[in-house]
Every structure is written in structure tokens, then in C-alpha cells.
Amino acid sequence: FFFSCLLQMIMWGQVYELSGFGMASAVLAHFMLNLSSFLISFDWRIRAVEMAIDLAVILALAYVIKRKKVGALS
């Protein structure tokens, strides 16, 4: 549970940084994830898949943010 929360915290921070919509984008994304927890029952296998997806999204967002910052310097 701790690692899932940690990955989500990083992901929401990157969504906030990248979106340009401020806090509303991170809040909306977090709301949608919480809403999905009502639809999908808790299982450790599902949590492991969720954490893998979160990590992939974090890496993709970090890459986009890095390219965006490098483009701004040029």
C-alpha cells in the first residue's frame, strides 16, 4: 500500500507539472482513480499491475517533462 501511494504521489505531481491546468488536473486524475476503486475489488495482483502501470506513466511523464524543459532552453 505504501509503495502504491508513493508512486501515485509522484505521478500526480508530474500531472500537475505537465498539464498546465494547475491543481485541478491532479485532483481530477486522483478522483478518477478513487472512483475506479469502487468498481474494482482490492486484490494484491491488481495492486501489482496498478503499480506497474503507475511506474510506466511516471517514466513517460518524466520523459515528456524533460523534453519540454530542454525545448524551452533552446
Residue frames relative to the residue before (quaternion, step in Angstrom):
aa qw qx qy qz dx dy dz
F 1.0000 0.0000 0.0000 0.0000 0.00 0.00 0.00
F 0.6382 0.5446 -0.3261 0.4356 3.57 0.96 -0.89
F 0.6951 0.4753 -0.2840 0.4584 3.58 0.83 -0.96
S 0.6080 0.5406 -0.3466 0.4669 3.56 1.08 -0.67
C 0.6667 0.4899 -0.2979 0.4762 3.59 0.92 -0.87
L 0.6421 0.5274 -0.3205 0.4548 3.57 0.98 -0.82
L 0.6679 0.4886 -0.3036 0.4723 3.59 0.90 -0.89
Q 0.6589 0.5011 -0.3168 0.4629 3.58 0.97 -0.80
M 0.6142 0.5433 -0.3506 0.4524 3.61 1.02 -0.72
I 0.6579 0.4929 -0.3028 0.4822 3.58 0.95 -0.87
M 0.6621 0.5185 -0.3067 0.4457 3.56 0.91 -0.92
W 0.6741 0.4795 -0.3135 0.4663 3.62 0.87 -0.88
G 0.6149 0.5381 -0.3491 0.4588 3.60 1.07 -0.63
Q 0.6680 0.4823 -0.3004 0.4804 3.57 1.01 -0.77
V 0.6063 0.5310 -0.3544 0.4741 3.59 1.05 -0.70
Y 0.6378 0.5248 -0.3142 0.4681 3.58 0.98 -0.85
E 0.6820 0.5065 -0.2788 0.4479 3.57 0.90 -0.99
L 0.7572 0.4370 -0.2039 0.4406 3.56 0.89 -0.96
S 0.6680 0.5846 -0.3153 0.3356 3.56 0.91 -0.91
G 0.3287 -0.7451 0.5214 0.2549 3.58 0.90 -0.81
F 0.6200 0.5357 -0.3446 0.4581 3.59 1.28 -0.03
G 0.5100 -0.6673 0.4108 0.3548 3.55 1.25 0.11
M 0.8360 -0.2266 0.1715 0.4694 3.49 -1.25 -0.57
A 0.5677 0.6268 -0.3892 0.3653 3.62 1.06 -0.62
S 0.6526 0.5192 -0.3318 0.4410 3.62 0.96 -0.75
A 0.6744 0.4752 -0.2999 0.4790 3.59 0.93 -0.83
V 0.6367 0.5201 -0.3278 0.4655 3.59 1.01 -0.78
L 0.6622 0.5016 -0.3087 0.4632 3.60 0.91 -0.88
A 0.6567 0.5010 -0.3136 0.4684 3.60 0.93 -0.86
H 0.6563 0.4983 -0.3073 0.4760 3.59 0.98 -0.81
F 0.6242 0.5360 -0.3302 0.4626 3.59 1.02 -0.76
M 0.6605 0.5058 -0.3115 0.4591 3.58 0.93 -0.88
L 0.6398 0.5086 -0.3306 0.4719 3.61 1.03 -0.73
N 0.6545 0.4978 -0.3172 0.4725 3.59 0.95 -0.83
L 0.6298 0.5318 -0.3322 0.4585 3.58 1.01 -0.76
S 0.6524 0.5210 -0.3217 0.4467 3.58 0.97 -0.78
S 0.5899 0.5831 -0.3774 0.4118 3.61 1.12 -0.50
F 0.6076 0.5312 -0.3595 0.4684 3.59 1.19 -0.35
L 0.6940 0.4846 -0.2658 0.4614 3.57 1.15 -0.61
I 0.7622 0.2871 -0.1481 0.5610 3.58 1.12 -0.67
S 0.3954 -0.7242 0.5102 0.2428 3.58 -0.73 1.01
F 0.5483 -0.6240 0.4496 0.3284 3.56 -1.17 0.60
D 0.1454 0.7442 -0.6381 0.1336 3.53 -0.94 0.98
W 0.5460 -0.6468 0.4107 0.3390 3.59 -0.91 0.80
R 0.6227 0.5324 -0.3527 0.4521 3.61 1.08 -0.59
I 0.6449 0.4972 -0.3163 0.4868 3.57 1.01 -0.78
R 0.6347 0.5253 -0.3276 0.4626 3.59 1.01 -0.81
A 0.6402 0.5176 -0.3264 0.4644 3.62 1.00 -0.76
V 0.6471 0.4952 -0.3140 0.4872 3.59 0.98 -0.81
E 0.6356 0.5306 -0.3262 0.4562 3.59 0.98 -0.84
M 0.6714 0.4900 -0.3057 0.4645 3.59 0.93 -0.86
A 0.6240 0.5231 -0.3397 0.4708 3.60 1.05 -0.67
I 0.6497 0.4966 -0.3093 0.4854 3.57 1.00 -0.81
D 0.6310 0.5312 -0.3299 0.4592 3.60 0.97 -0.85
L 0.6653 0.5034 -0.3018 0.4613 3.57 0.92 -0.91
A 0.6411 0.5123 -0.3219 0.4721 3.61 0.98 -0.79
V 0.6550 0.4985 -0.3115 0.4748 3.59 0.98 -0.83
I 0.6280 0.5337 -0.3351 0.4566 3.60 0.98 -0.80
L 0.6764 0.4865 -0.2981 0.4658 3.58 0.87 -0.91
A 0.6505 0.5044 -0.3186 0.4700 3.60 0.99 -0.80
L 0.6692 0.4872 -0.3043 0.4714 3.60 0.91 -0.87
A 0.6270 0.5282 -0.3397 0.4610 3.60 1.00 -0.77
Y 0.6371 0.5206 -0.3210 0.4690 3.59 1.01 -0.79
V 0.6721 0.4889 -0.2991 0.4689 3.59 0.91 -0.90
I 0.6470 0.5058 -0.3236 0.4699 3.60 0.96 -0.83
K 0.6445 0.5164 -0.3256 0.4605 3.59 0.94 -0.83
R 0.6706 0.4820 -0.3044 0.4747 3.61 0.90 -0.85
K 0.6296 0.5380 -0.3303 0.4529 3.57 1.04 -0.74
K 0.6779 0.4790 -0.2859 0.4788 3.59 0.98 -0.86
V 0.6387 0.5062 -0.3306 0.4760 3.60 1.01 -0.75
G 0.6467 0.5180 -0.3138 0.4637 3.62 1.01 -0.78
A 0.6417 0.5260 -0.3188 0.4581 3.58 1.09 -0.70
L 0.6565 0.5117 -0.3121 0.4581 3.60 1.12 -0.59
S 0.6320 0.5668 -0.3342 0.4093 3.58 1.13 -0.56
